[in-house]
């Protein structure tokens, strides 16, 4: 088998905001001085540019997000960007980190993160979610709204990726 090195890598996905100024669906380009980042900024003029802090867990509640934003100078939080950019740098692969805000302190998760997503299983445990909804039936409305917001965010990210790929 022949090992190949990609010409570039676009790391895309969701991230959470660290300020009330970012809203679900806002595009975020990781702040760096690479040619890819500069090109993406020109292609996506509405995107917010700033530092994305990579955490080892889903960060909640809002007070923790504000603190990470202040402490690390980050506008957003995810769990992957740091590792991806480090691995690409080690291999001299240009990388663009393009994320979309899924939630923020002003638009929080509709339920505790451990109810929404089991990190170990890498999926939602529906028994835990149903139990939570049974204890807090009003959260079903917030969950439905969150689902719609995620659908809009996915569409915006997909459109942005298509624009970037087409222009590169």
N, C-alpha and C positions, 0 to 999 in steps of 0.2 A: 504494500500500500504506500502511496506517495503522500507525504505531508505537504499541505498547501497552506499558505498564509493569505488571509483575506486582504483585499486592498484597503478596506475600511470596515468599521463596525458601527452600527447605530443601535445603541441601548435604549430601548423604549419601554414604557409601561406607566404605571401609576405612581404617584407620590402624594404625600400629605403636606399641606401648607403649614407654615409656622407663624403666620400673621393673619389678621382679619382682612387684609387687603387682597389675599388670594382666594379665589372661589373655585368650586368644582367646575372643571372644563377649561380652566386656564392652562395654557401650554407653558412649560418651563424648559429652557435650554440651560444646561450646566454652564456656568461661567468659566470659560478657559480661553486661552489665546490661540487656539488651533484654527487652522484654515476651515475645517469642517464647521466649527462653531460660528465663525464669521459668515460663512455661506448660509448656514441655517438661519441666522439672524436676518439676513437680507431676504431670504425666501419666506420667512414667517415673521413679518414685522410686528405682529400683535403678541408674539411670545414674550414672556417675562424671562429675563436673564439673571441668574444668580447662583449662589452656591447651593448644592444639594448635599445634605448631610446623610450619610449612610449609617443607620442604626442596626443593632442586632435583634431588634424586636419591633413590633408595631407600637408606636408611641401614642399614648393616650393617658391622661386627659389633656385638655387644652393648656393647662398650666405647664405641663411638661414640654409641650410643643413650643410655647413662648420661650421657655428657658433654653431649649436647644437652639432655637433661632438666635437668641441673644448670645449665648455662649460660643457658638460656632460660626456666627455670621451667616447662617443658612436661611434661605427663603422657603426651602422644602426639605422633606425627609423621605428617604426610601430605604431599602435594605440591600440594594445591589450595586449601585453606581460606583462606589469606591473600589470594590473588588474588580469590577469589569474594567474600569479605567486603569487600574494598577496592572492588571494582566496584559491589557493592550499596550501600555507603555513599555512593559518588560519585553514585548515582542515587536516594538516599533510599528504598531498598527494604529492608524488614526481612528479616533473614536468620537462619536457625538452622543451625548446623553440628552435625550428628548423625552420628557415626561409630561403627564397631564395630571392636574390636581384632582384627586378623588374626594378629598375631604379637607377640612381646615378647622381651626378653632371656632370660626363663625358658622361653619357647616359641618358639625361633628358626625361621627358614626351614629347610626340609629340604635345601636346596642353595644355592649362592651365588646372590644375586639376579640376576646377569647370565645365569645358566643358566635360571632360572625365568621371566624376563621380559626381552625385548628392548625397551628404552625407545624406540629409534628406530622400530622396526617396530610397537610397541604390541601385542605378542603374544608368546607363547612360541615360540621357535624349536625345534621338536621334534628336529631333528638335534643341536643342542647338548645338549638334555636327554637324548636316547638315548645320546650319547657319554659324558655324565657318569654315567649309570646303569651303563653298561658298565664304567667305571673304578671305580665304587663301588656294587656291587649292593645293599649293605645300605641305601643311601639310598632304594631303592624302597619300603621299609616306611615310612620317615619321610615320603616323598612321599604315600603313600596315607593316612597319618594326617593330614597337613596338608590334603589334599583334603577329608576328612571334617570337619575343624575349620572349614574355610572354608564348607562347606555349612551347618553349624550356625550360623556367624556370619551368613551371608546371611539365613537364616531369622529369626534374632533381630532383625536390622536391619529386615527387611521387616515383621515384626510391630510393631516400634516405630514405624515410619513410618505404618503403618495406624492405630495408636492415636493418634498425634499429629494426623494429618490428620482423623481422625474427631472428635477433641475440639476442633479449631480451627474 
